[in-house]
Amino acid sequence: SVTGDARVIELMERYFRYLESVPEDRFLIGYWPKIRAGDQLAAIHWLYNRTGEKWLLDLAEKTHRHTARWDQGVIDWHNVNIAQGFREPAQWWVQSHLQSDYDAAERNWQEVRRLYGQVPGGMFGADENAREGFDDPRQAIETCGIVEEMLSDEILIALTGEMVWADRCENVAFNMLPAAFTADMGALRYLTAPNQPVSDAQNHSPGIQNGGAMFLMSPHRHRCCQHNAGHGWPYYAQHLWYATPDNGLAAVLYSECTVTAKVGKDATVTIDEQTDYPFGETVRLEISLDAPTRFPLSLRIPGWCTDAKISVNGQPVPVQAQPGTLSTIVRNWRDGDVIELVLPMEVRVHRWEANHGAVSIDRGPLSYALDIGEEYRLVEDAGAQNKNLTDEQIARLNKRWPAYEILPTGAWNYGLLPDQPIVVEQYGLGVGSPWTPDTTPVALWAKARRIPQWQIDMYGLAAPLQDSPARTDEPVETVRLIPMGAARIRISAFPVASTDPDAHVWSEPQRPKRLYDASASHTYAGDRVSAIADDIVPANSNDHAVPRHTFWPHTGTTEWLQATFDEPRTVRSVSVYWFDDTGVGRCRVPVSWTLHYRQGNQWHPVATTDEFGVEKDRFNTVTFEPVQTDALRLEVVLQPDFSGGVLEWKIE
Ligand SMILES: [Zn+2]
């Protein structure tokens, strides 16, 4: 309907006729199609609303019948599946008329937020899948999940007319989406979190679930997100205005725009909207009409706004609506009429009781993050993913499409003093993207104290929050807060700082050590070989909470691990803790292993009568005749059809 191209209708009709002909036992088969079939339902309903052909409703029924049962609850915990799938029952409700279908979308949304969304920004922690126990604000969301959540909210606005979906949509749009890209939108990352003070190219798994350079701002990777990311703002622009059932218009999502639509009895109105929203409080609408026309004009009063004001041609109009609903003005509109909506933005403190009593700071639709200071470090990433490029192509791509690590230049481990006054500073909208620390039109100044024990942990992530109030004797500082959308590295869920002797004393996170230099014949991209030498002892062989090394996806091969010492040393025993994820994955303890030490360029077997053990859930220790050496090597024979790994390798 954007282009008005009639061929779109014809194409979709023919495609849906094809789907109609697909036998039931071959329709929407497989995991992804079933989970995400609500998208197909939306497309069928879209066409039905234009052609009114009854067979499309039958195809919609067939589609729903083969869709995963989101009406029964959150039946899958993959972040994009949730963002895309949770709404399907409410889409089907337009045909089923069952209240339980209508209610299911809201219930699904609430369930995900209750468990994993007790954080600012409107999304939830599912850094591939949501995982039990991983609900800290450092857990991230995929860029695809952000975009799909926004589209789901926009669809639900149309289906339900409930403005809470608009509140949820703009929360995600303003606080999460802009930070998933660089300001020029040239690079994006796979994962963005409410608390993410470092955005580097390192692997942070299993602290976040997905391994590899998921925080790297790169145009050259993050596959699915590259394709989804570009839809976020166009979808948003498409849903700024909605038609209402009484032949009126509703301004639901606010942005500078011009809308032309049919209203009343077949009149055409054009409305020019001017606003600095979400930074400014005022929305100005100017009406263009050929002749005076009576129609209802509805304005959304955001859920956070308790004191909205509306005037028409300078005259105040009483606002009847509650926050989170539409305020409707029915009158005989004339050419040149001007409506002004003022949405006063108060600073609010949100307390996340379920996340250790952390707080976040909101003003209007924006949540705020610490202005940590960002260093953009160039990464030549073009050749990393595509091995078919020539050196010349790689050089050209790296120049045209730079990738960046974003590293903190200042401290990030602050607790807020939320009872102290927070000062609003407004700079006005400049040129270019407003979503950067330097160009943000608004900033807040708040009082804070550092919490020295809050540090980067063994995964390279901000350590999880502990209870607030957090005890600290550090001096009070005034810190600058910027919109979350402008903060690509960020702390937005803060502990509350306190000097009260009864306040909770935080403990420092366990930090990885480097017992020796570790290397391997092969390490899976989602793991890191340094894990074997980090002195972090697992709870068992299937412990997914500690860093690990695996040879995945190599199976049945002979592999090696090497420990290289900075200086030659005398060693007499090694202890190996094998990784074995029976019941979860395809790594097992190996068939056998041997140990060699290096002298000069030669490798020699150690002299021992000990057994080279492959027991699970404990260290397998081998003692041997002491040797003076600068390197040891484990040779590992993997089980046929299985891979393997090591959680820790101690050397004495
Ligand atoms: Zn993606």
Residues whose N, C-alpha, C, O or C-beta is under 5 A from the ligand:
A	BS01	ZN	E142 C144 H222 C224 C225
